[in-house]
């Protein structure tokens, strides 16, 4: 069985073709290319001839096939109101249309909020507890940690910190299952692109809150440098922005102490490949008593999310990773990202 996982990153879309347990192909396509020429991504997918494409799933859907998608579910993937245009999200919609025309099997994965392993009370008035790509990273972390430790899934307990090119996320894993998540727009500090959690009073004062604001307010804004290079972001040059970023990670990780036994943390994401960010984050977490390591992955070429997409897709489709998917109860995901919103009738 050949499963093609596609990770919709802020900077790039990564592809990982998994045939059973072996990676057969990996590639990266700039997100700008997907926005401007989605047919390029589609052509690459067609050339690989996968049995199933695990599509960019945004905020997530409970394991839905493209051919069965309703208009409402298509909206819930991106949560963009009618009349607003986000180039890369528009490119994704065109990509879906091309794939649908070719009648290829295409699967959308759930986000953290859809999982029954997360208690309902933790979901109240939340949507972004970790998008589908973050959920897939957590699944990969459980598989790889169990392999490394030669143990069963039920013995895996840790926290995953994802520091991507756009957003940060923290997910808590207890007994090999996701029990909580703090997504990028809920994160207690800025990510590289996004501002993180926002004061409700500020949201009110902003009035008309357009989707584009969720792509702003991150460390480059705080540093006052347009197109700030990740390699240039450090405490010496931009102390206020850097400390806001760093403390956001610390606050997010430490908030999970009441939930996760032990103090093991895995760091993942584009920013972890930069020592100017990885080392300070790791050092500060270790000072707090955590054991910190890079997320173990199947390959260093494609991003963890693409690998996670392929692994989870394999399990959903009855492949060799079915035990992982069933243990994590990903196959039992359900509902809508708006189910737990108190003011649901206004959405």
C-alpha positions as CSV (number, residue, x, y, z in Angstrom):
1,X,0.0,0.0,0.0
2,X,1.4,3.4,-1.1
3,X,0.3,6.4,1.0
4,X,1.3,9.9,0.1
5,X,1.4,12.3,3.0
6,X,1.3,16.1,2.3
7,X,2.2,18.5,5.0
8,X,0.9,22.1,4.3
9,X,3.6,24.1,5.9
10,X,3.8,27.9,6.1
11,X,7.1,27.9,4.2
12,X,6.8,24.7,2.2
13,X,4.6,21.7,1.4
14,X,6.5,18.5,2.1
15,X,5.6,15.2,0.5
16,X,6.4,11.7,1.9
17,X,5.4,8.6,0.0
18,X,5.2,5.6,2.4
19,X,5.0,2.0,1.0
20,X,4.1,-0.1,4.1
21,X,6.9,0.9,6.5
22,X,9.4,2.2,3.9
23,X,9.7,5.7,2.6
24,X,9.9,5.6,-1.2
25,X,9.9,9.3,-2.0
26,X,10.4,12.7,-0.3
27,X,10.2,16.2,-1.7
28,X,9.5,19.8,-0.7
29,X,7.6,22.4,-2.7
30,X,7.6,26.1,-1.7
31,X,4.2,27.2,-0.3
32,X,4.2,30.1,-2.7
33,X,4.3,27.6,-5.6
34,X,1.2,25.9,-4.3
35,X,-0.5,29.2,-3.9
36,X,0.3,30.3,-7.5
37,X,0.4,27.0,-9.4
38,X,-1.4,24.3,-7.4
39,X,-1.3,22.1,-10.6
40,X,2.4,21.6,-9.9
41,X,1.6,19.9,-6.6
42,X,-1.1,17.9,-8.3
43,X,1.2,16.7,-11.1
44,X,3.7,15.5,-8.6
45,X,1.0,13.5,-6.8
46,X,-0.2,11.9,-10.0
47,X,3.3,10.9,-11.0
48,X,3.8,9.0,-7.8
49,X,0.7,7.0,-8.3
50,X,-0.2,6.6,-4.6
51,X,-3.1,4.4,-3.5
52,X,-4.2,7.2,-1.1
53,X,-3.3,10.8,-0.8
54,X,-3.4,12.1,2.8
55,X,-4.3,15.7,1.9
56,X,-3.4,19.0,3.7
57,X,-6.1,18.9,6.4
58,X,-6.0,22.3,8.0
59,X,-8.0,22.3,11.3
60,X,-9.0,18.8,10.5
61,X,-11.9,16.6,9.7
62,X,-12.8,13.2,11.3
63,X,-11.1,11.0,8.6
64,X,-13.2,12.1,5.7
65,X,-12.8,11.2,2.1
66,X,-12.6,14.0,-0.5
67,X,-15.4,12.5,-2.5
68,X,-17.7,12.7,0.5
69,X,-16.9,16.2,1.6
70,X,-19.7,18.7,2.1
71,X,-19.4,22.5,1.5
72,X,-19.5,23.0,5.3
73,X,-16.7,20.6,5.8
74,X,-14.6,22.3,3.1
75,X,-15.1,25.5,5.0
76,X,-14.0,23.9,8.3
77,X,-10.7,22.9,6.8
78,X,-9.6,26.5,6.5
79,X,-12.2,28.6,8.4
80,X,-12.0,31.5,6.0
81,X,-15.1,33.6,5.7
82,X,-16.7,34.2,2.3
83,X,-15.1,37.2,0.6
84,X,-11.7,36.8,2.2
85,X,-8.8,35.4,0.2
86,X,-5.6,33.8,1.6
87,X,-3.5,32.8,-1.4
88,X,-2.1,29.5,-0.1
89,X,-5.5,28.4,1.1
90,X,-7.0,29.3,-2.3
91,X,-4.3,27.2,-3.9
92,X,-5.2,24.3,-1.7
93,X,-8.8,24.5,-2.7
94,X,-7.8,24.4,-6.4
95,X,-5.6,21.4,-5.7
96,X,-8.5,19.6,-4.1
97,X,-10.6,20.3,-7.2
98,X,-7.9,18.9,-9.5
99,X,-7.6,15.7,-7.4
100,X,-11.3,15.3,-7.3
101,X,-11.5,15.5,-11.1
102,X,-9.0,12.7,-11.4
103,X,-11.0,10.6,-8.9
104,X,-8.0,9.8,-6.7
105,X,-8.6,8.5,-3.2
106,X,-7.9,11.4,-0.9
107,X,-8.2,11.4,2.9
108,X,-8.4,14.3,5.4
109,X,-7.2,13.7,9.0
110,X,-8.6,15.0,12.2
111,X,-7.1,17.7,14.4
112,X,-6.4,17.3,18.1
113,X,-9.9,18.6,19.1
114,X,-11.6,15.8,17.2
115,X,-9.9,13.1,19.3
116,X,-12.0,11.3,22.0
117,X,-8.8,11.0,24.1
118,X,-9.0,14.7,24.8
119,X,-11.6,15.3,27.6
120,X,-14.5,17.4,26.5
121,X,-14.0,20.0,29.2
122,X,-10.5,20.9,27.7
123,X,-12.2,21.6,24.4
124,X,-14.6,24.3,25.6
125,X,-14.4,27.5,23.4
126,X,-11.4,26.1,21.5
127,X,-10.8,25.2,17.9
128,X,-7.0,25.3,17.5
129,X,-5.8,22.6,19.9
130,X,-3.4,21.5,17.2
131,X,-4.2,21.3,13.5
132,X,-4.2,18.0,11.7
133,X,-0.5,18.2,10.8
134,X,0.4,18.7,14.5
135,X,-1.8,15.7,15.4
136,X,0.2,13.7,12.8
137,X,3.5,14.8,14.4
138,X,2.3,13.6,17.8
139,X,1.3,10.3,16.3
140,X,4.8,9.9,14.8
141,X,6.3,10.8,18.1
142,X,4.4,7.9,19.8
143,X,5.5,5.4,17.1
144,X,9.1,6.5,17.2
145,X,9.4,6.7,21.0
146,X,8.0,3.2,21.3
147,X,10.5,1.9,18.8
148,X,13.5,3.7,20.5
149,X,12.5,2.5,24.0
150,X,11.4,-1.0,22.8
151,X,8.1,-0.6,24.6
152,X,4.4,-0.6,23.9
153,X,2.5,2.5,23.0
154,X,0.8,2.5,26.4
155,X,4.1,3.2,28.1
156,X,4.9,6.3,26.1
157,X,4.5,9.6,28.0
158,X,6.0,12.9,26.8
159,X,5.3,16.4,25.5
160,X,5.8,17.4,21.9
161,X,6.8,21.0,21.1
162,X,6.4,21.9,17.5
163,X,8.1,25.2,16.4
164,X,7.2,25.7,12.8
165,X,8.0,28.4,10.3
166,X,4.6,30.0,11.1
167,X,3.1,28.6,14.3
168,X,4.1,26.9,17.6
169,X,2.2,24.0,19.2
170,X,2.5,21.9,22.3
171,X,0.8,18.5,22.7
172,X,0.6,16.3,25.8
173,X,1.0,12.5,25.4
174,X,-0.1,10.2,28.2
175,X,0.0,6.4,27.9
176,X,0.6,6.9,24.1
177,X,-2.5,9.1,23.5
178,X,-3.0,12.8,22.9
179,X,-4.8,14.2,26.0
180,X,-4.3,17.9,25.4
181,X,-3.0,20.4,22.9
182,X,-2.2,24.1,22.6
183,X,-2.4,25.2,19.0
184,X,-0.7,28.2,17.4
185,X,-3.5,30.7,17.9
186,X,-3.9,29.7,21.5
187,X,-0.1,29.6,22.3
188,X,1.0,31.7,25.3
189,X,3.5,33.6,23.4
190,X,4.4,34.6,19.8
191,X,5.5,32.1,17.2
192,X,7.7,33.2,14.3
193,X,4.7,34.4,12.3
194,X,1.7,34.4,14.5
195,X,1.1,36.6,17.6
196,X,0.0,33.7,19.8
197,X,-2.9,33.9,22.2
198,X,-4.7,37.3,22.1
199,X,-6.4,39.2,24.8
200,X,-10.2,39.1,24.2
201,X,-10.5,42.8,24.9
202,X,-7.9,43.4,22.1
203,X,-9.9,41.2,19.7
204,X,-13.0,43.2,20.6
205,X,-11.2,46.6,20.0
206,X,-9.9,45.4,16.6
207,X,-13.5,45.1,15.4
208,X,-13.6,43.4,12.1
209,X,-11.1,40.6,12.6
210,X,-9.9,39.4,9.3
211,X,-8.1,36.0,8.8
212,X,-4.9,37.7,7.7
213,X,-4.3,38.9,11.3
214,X,-3.6,35.3,12.2
215,X,-0.5,35.4,9.9
216,X,0.8,38.5,11.7
217,X,2.2,39.7,15.0
218,X,5.0,37.2,15.5
219,X,8.6,37.7,16.3
220,X,9.5,39.5,13.1
221,X,6.8,42.1,13.9
222,X,8.1,42.4,17.4
223,X,11.6,42.7,16.2
224,X,10.6,45.4,13.8
225,X,12.3,43.7,10.9
226,X,10.4,42.7,7.8
227,X,11.3,39.2,6.5
228,X,13.5,38.5,9.5
229,X,15.7,35.5,8.7
230,X,15.3,32.6,11.2
231,X,19.1,32.4,11.4
232,X,19.3,36.0,12.6
233,X,16.8,35.7,15.4
234,X,18.6,35.6,18.7
235,X,18.5,37.1,22.2
236,X,21.5,39.4,21.6
237,X,20.0,41.2,18.6
238,X,16.3,41.1,19.6
239,X,16.0,40.5,23.3
240,X,12.4,41.4,23.8
241,X,11.1,39.4,20.8
242,X,13.3,36.5,21.7
243,X,12.3,36.3,25.3
244,X,8.6,36.6,24.4
245,X,9.1,33.6,22.1
246,X,11.1,31.6,24.5
247,X,8.9,32.2,27.5
248,X,5.9,31.3,25.4
249,X,7.4,27.8,24.9
250,X,8.3,27.5,28.6
251,X,4.8,28.5,29.7
252,X,3.1,26.1,27.3
253,X,5.3,23.1,28.3
254,X,5.1,23.8,32.1
255,X,1.3,24.1,31.9
256,X,1.1,20.4,31.0
257,X,2.9,19.3,34.3
258,X,-0.4,18.4,36.0
259,X,-1.3,16.1,33.1
260,X,1.8,14.2,31.9
261,X,3.8,11.9,34.2
262,X,7.5,12.4,33.8
263,X,9.4,15.3,32.2
264,X,10.3,14.2,28.7
265,X,10.1,16.7,25.9
266,X,10.6,16.3,22.1
267,X,11.3,19.3,20.0
268,X,10.2,19.4,16.4
269,X,9.7,21.8,13.5
270,X,11.6,24.0,11.1
271,X,13.0,26.2,13.9
272,X,14.7,23.3,15.7
273,X,17.2,23.1,12.8
274,X,18.6,26.5,13.9
275,X,21.0,26.4,16.8
276,X,20.2,30.0,17.7
277,X,16.7,28.9,18.6
278,X,17.0,25.2,19.5
279,X,19.9,25.5,22.0
280,X,18.3,28.3,24.1
281,X,14.9,26.5,24.2
282,X,16.5,23.2,25.2
283,X,18.8,24.8,27.8
284,X,15.9,26.6,29.5
285,X,13.7,23.5,29.6
286,X,16.6,21.4,31.0
287,X,17.0,24.0,33.8
288,X,13.4,23.4,34.7
289,X,14.1,19.7,35.0
290,X,13.0,18.4,31.6
291,X,14.8,15.8,29.5
292,X,14.9,17.4,26.0
293,X,15.7,15.8,22.7
294,X,14.9,16.3,19.0
295,X,11.8,14.4,17.8
296,X,12.9,11.0,16.4
297,X,11.8,10.7,12.8
298,X,11.9,8.1,10.0
299,X,13.9,10.3,7.7
300,X,15.8,13.6,8.0
301,X,14.8,14.7,4.5
302,X,11.0,15.4,4.8
303,X,9.3,17.2,7.7
304,X,7.9,15.2,10.5
305,X,4.4,16.3,9.7
306,X,4.6,14.8,6.2
307,X,5.9,11.5,7.7
308,X,3.1,11.6,10.3
309,X,0.5,12.2,7.7
310,X,1.6,9.1,5.8
311,X,1.9,7.0,8.9
312,X,-1.6,7.9,10.2
313,X,-3.1,7.5,6.7
314,X,-1.6,4.1,6.4
315,X,-3.2,3.1,9.7
316,X,-6.6,4.6,8.8
317,X,-6.5,2.5,5.6
318,X,-5.7,-0.7,7.4
319,X,-2.0,-0.9,6.8
320,X,0.9,-1.8,9.2
321,X,0.3,1.3,11.4
322,X,-3.2,0.3,12.2
323,X,-2.3,-0.7,15.8
324,X,-0.9,2.8,16.4
325,X,-4.0,4.5,15.0
326,X,-6.3,2.3,17.0
327,X,-4.4,2.7,20.2
328,X,-4.4,6.5,19.8
329,X,-8.1,6.3,18.8
330,X,-7.5,8.5,15.8
331,X,-9.9,6.2,13.9
332,X,-12.6,7.2,16.3
333,X,-12.3,10.9,15.7
334,X,-15.6,12.7,15.4
335,X,-17.5,16.0,15.3
336,X,-16.7,19.5,14.1
337,X,-14.2,22.1,15.2
338,X,-17.1,24.3,16.2
339,X,-18.8,21.8,18.4
340,X,-17.5,23.2,21.7
341,X,-18.0,26.9,21.0
342,X,-20.5,28.5,23.4
343,X,-21.5,31.0,20.7
344,X,-21.8,28.4,18.0
345,X,-25.0,29.9,16.5
346,X,-22.9,33.0,15.6
347,X,-20.4,31.1,13.5
